[in-house]
């Protein structure tokens, strides 16, 4: 069954998010003060780890084997979000 899942992200250089294999990233936005990632998933697929990286504007980045998801503003900060390719 295909559905949309939401994943809360933390601020930090790198984090692992477990999501069903083949998950398609849709968008990243701030909801109730938290950065959230929405993905279209096939919920019966086995979970796999994906690396999510969050970089602030002006900070060094490393994005090899990662795809850009989007940019969000939270308070006075601007964050740029990347996710590992499967």
N, C-alpha and C positions, 0 to 999 in steps of 0.2 A: 504494500500500500504506500503510495506517495503522499507525503505530508510535509508541512513546514515546521522545523524545529528552531527554537531560539537558544542561543548559547551566550551566557554572560561572560564578558572578558574582563581581565584585570589589567591594570597599567603595569607594564614591565616589558623588558626586552623580548622575552620569549615565554610561551606557555604551550602546553599540550592540551588539545581539545579532542575528545573521543567522539566520533560521529560515524553514522553508518557509511560503509564503503560506497563510493560513488556520489557522495553528497555534493550538491551544486550550491555554491555560495550565491546568495541573492543580494544582500546589502548589510551594511553596518550602520548603526545609528545610536544615539544616546536615548535611553528610555528611563525615566525616573532617576536620572543622575548616573546611570550605569551604561557603559559601552556594551552593546549587544550585537550579536551576529545572527542573521537569519539564513537558514539553508533549506533547500528543498532536498528531501531524503526519501529513500525507500526504506521504511522502518524495519523491514525484515532482514536487511543486509547486516552482516557482522560489523561491529564497531572497529574502526581503525583510528590510530592517533594521527592528528594533523597538527603541525606546528603553526602557531599564530604569533606574529611579531608586531609589536606596537612601538612606533617611533614618534618622538616629538619633533616638531618643526625645528630645524637647525641642529639636530643631533645626528651623529654618524649612523649610517644604516648599512645593513648587509642583507641582501634579498635574493641571493643565488637560489635557484629552485623554488622560488616563492612568487606568487601572483598578487598584485595589488587588488585590494577589495574596495577600499574607500577611505575617506577622510572624515573625521568627526570633530566637533568642537565641544569641549566640556569645561565649563567655567571659563577661565582665561587661557586655557590650553587648547592646542590643535594637535590631534593624533592621526597618524597615517598607519593603516592596518594592512598587513600582508599575510597570506596563508600559504602553507607548503603545497606544492603540486603533489598529486597522488602518484 
